């Protein structure tokens, strides 16, 4: 896989990383055996350390799709909030990902540090 970053977009503090990866594993019953993954990483480089990561993947054999979104930001010096979402879309029954179709989720997490 590769990741290429663009720094200081339009002379701002914002950085964007472009992600691409191909995963190939010839073993049977492996979840990621012929997948193409693309994504982007966004960092605002602000005092709150705000970050986003968006990923999308596709199984090139079965056509099932995977989406992931992660973000985090510090609200106060001792409190952060995180957001995570994952989804597997349209996996055919023969795909091992079919067993995970009902495990899609959205998670919001607050962390307090003392």
N, C-alpha and C positions, 0 to 999 in steps of 0.2 A: 504494500500500500504506500501511498504518498500523501503528504500534506504540504501545501504551499501557503505561506502567509503573506498577506499584504498589510503593511504597517502604516499607521498614521494616515488613514483614509481621508482624502480631501483636507489634509493638514490638521486633522483632529487627533484625538487620543485613541480613536477606535482602530482595532486590529481585526482582520477577517482572515480566517484560515479555510482553505478549500481542501476537502478530504476525498480521496478515491482509493478504493481497495478491491481487489479481487481475491476471493478465498476459494481454493480448490483442494479437496481432500478426497481421494478415491476410495477410502474405507466406507463400507456400508453403514447405514444407520447413524451417520454423523449429521448433526443439525446444519452445520455450515460447510457444505461440500462442493457447491458450485454457485457461489453468491457474488453479486456485484453490489458494492456499497458506495454511496456517495454522501457527502455531508458538508456542513459548514460550521465553523466555530467563530463566534463573535465575542470579543472582549471589549467592553467599554473603557477599560483602564481608568475607572473613576475611583473615588474614595471608598465606595461601597463594594468594589471588586465584582461588578456585575458581569456575568458570563452566560452565554447560551451555546448549546451544542445541539444541532439538528442532524439526524442521520436517517437515510432511507436506503433500504436494501431490497434486492429482488433475487429469488432463487431462479437461476437461468434454466433449470430443468423443469421445475413444477410451476413456476409463475407466482408462487406465494410472495407476499410483500411484507416488509418489516419497517416500522417507523419508530423513531425514538426522539424525544425532546427532553433536554435537561437544561435547567437554568438555576442560578444561585446569585444572591446578593446579600450584602450585609446591611441591615436596617439601622443598627446601632453598633457601637463598638463591641458589645457583648451579645448581639442577637443577629442570627442569619436566617434567611428563608431559602428553601430549596424547592424546586418544582421538577418532577420527573413524570414522563408519560411514555408508555410503550404499547405498541399494538402490532399484532400479526394479522394481516388482511388476506382473506381468500386462500388459505392453504388447502390444496386438494387432499382428499383422504389418504392417499398413498404417501404424502409428505410427512416426515417425522414432526414437522412444525404443527401439524393438525392437532396434536395432543396439547399444544400450547395456545390454541385459538381462544380459549375462554380465560386465559391468564392476562389479558390486556388490562392495563391499570393506569390510573392517574394518582399521583402522590404529591401532597404538599406537606412540607416538613419545616418546622421552626426549631432552631437550636439556640439555647441560651447558655452562654459561657459565664462562669463566675470564678 
